[in-house]
Amino acid sequence: MGTVSAVNSNGTIDVTRNGDTFASVRVLSGYLKPAVNDTVLMIKGRGGWFCVGKFRTDSAPIIQRGSATTPATGDTSGTWTAVSVTFAVPFSSTPTVVATPISGVGSGSTELNWSVDNVTATGFDMRCRRNTNSVTTFGWIATNI
């Protein structure tokens, strides 16, 4: 184990352990965002040292998923509606949230617009506009990988 002391432009990292620095340690593809002060596991192979990855230092989730249903508008004017989603467990930082409709656009509808707004570590707002008086259900996934 060691601590990342530098992230190099060639994709390698320098790792410090017990006062010694291991330069240009190769990184496995699963270690996506090397950063200075990360605690990492290194293994020595035939070609030198390589980094297996970072140890998690908190219990915050890195991925969550769910569904959200926006309310009906009460009319067919294409009014925006919204629902607030709260994550079951807060993230340690603001995640990226992606959403897609699960309930389809019916035969009488020609419009469906949606957006994810106000994303924080604790939740987000799911917004929807359609020209029918109906609810819309979205599937979403959030990650801070």
N, C-alpha and C positions, 0 to 999 in steps of 0.2 A: 504494500500500500504506500501511497505517497500523495503529495499535494501538487497540483498543476501550478507551475511558477511562470510559464509563458505559453501562449498559443502562437505557433509559428505560421507564417504565410504559406508554407508548403503542405499544410495539413497535419503536421506533427505537433507534439507538445513537449515541453520540458517539464520534468517532474522532479520535485525535491523530496528526499526521504532521509531522515537522520543526518541532516547537514550535507548530504551528497546530492548533486544534481545530475539527473540522467537526461541528456540532450537528445532532441529529435526522436522521441518515442513515437512509434507509429500507432495509429488509433483505429480500432475496429469500426465498421460502418454503423453500428448501433449506437455509438456515442455521438449524438447529433450536434450538440452545442458545447464543445469544450470551452471552459472558462477558467481563468486564474482563480485559485483557491478551492477548486473542486477536489474532493478526496476521491482518488481513483485506485483501481487495482491494476498492477502491472505484472506481466509474466515474461520471463526470458525464454526466447526460442532460439532456434538455430541462426536466424537472421538478426538477432539482437532483441532488444526490449520492445514490447508492444503493450498497449493499454486496452484492457478488456472493457472498461467503462467506469462510470461514475457511481459512487454509493449514494443512495438517497439519504438525505439528512433530515427529512420531515415526513410526516404521514399524510400530507395533503395528496389528493388524487391527481393523476396526470391525464385522465380521460373519464368523461361521464357522458351519458346519453339519456334521451327521454323523448317525450312528445308533449306538445302544447296545442291547445285549441283556442283559436281566437273567436270571440262572440259574433253572432249575426248582427248586422247593422240596423235591422228594423226597416230597411228600405232597399231600393235597387239603384241608388245614386252613385255607388262607388265610393262610399265613405270609408276612411281608414279606421280599423279597429285594432286593439292591441291587448296582449295579455303579458303579465310579468312572470318570468320563470325564475325560481330560486333553486340553485344547485343544492342537492342533498347534503353535500359536504363542500365548503368553500375551497377554492383553489388557492395555492400560495402566491399566484400572480394572475393577471388578467389572461384568460384563455382565448383561443380562437374558436368561434362558434359558427357552425354551418347548419342550415336548416333547409328542408325540402318538403313540399306538401305531400301529405299522405292521402287526404280526401281529394278526389279529382274535381275538376271543373265540370259541372253538369251541362246538359244539353242546352239549357237556356242561358248559359253564361259564356261570354267571350273574353272575359278579363280576369286575370289573377295576378296580382302584384304582391310581393312580400319583402320584408327586410328584417334583419336582426339589428337592434339598436341598443345603446347604453350598456354595452358589455362591461362587467366588472368581475372581480374574483368571486362574487357571491351570486351572480345571476345576470339576466339580460331581459330585454323586451322583445317579444315576437309581434311584428306588425303585419297586417294584411288588408288588402283592398280588393274587392271583387264586386261585380255588378249584379249580384244576386243576394237575396236575404237569407244567407246560410252561414253556418259555422265552417271554419276550415281548420283541419288538424294537420300539424307539421311534426315531422320527426327531426330531431336535432342531435348533434354531437358536439362536445366541447373538449378541447385538449390544450394543454400548455407544454407539449413536447417540443 
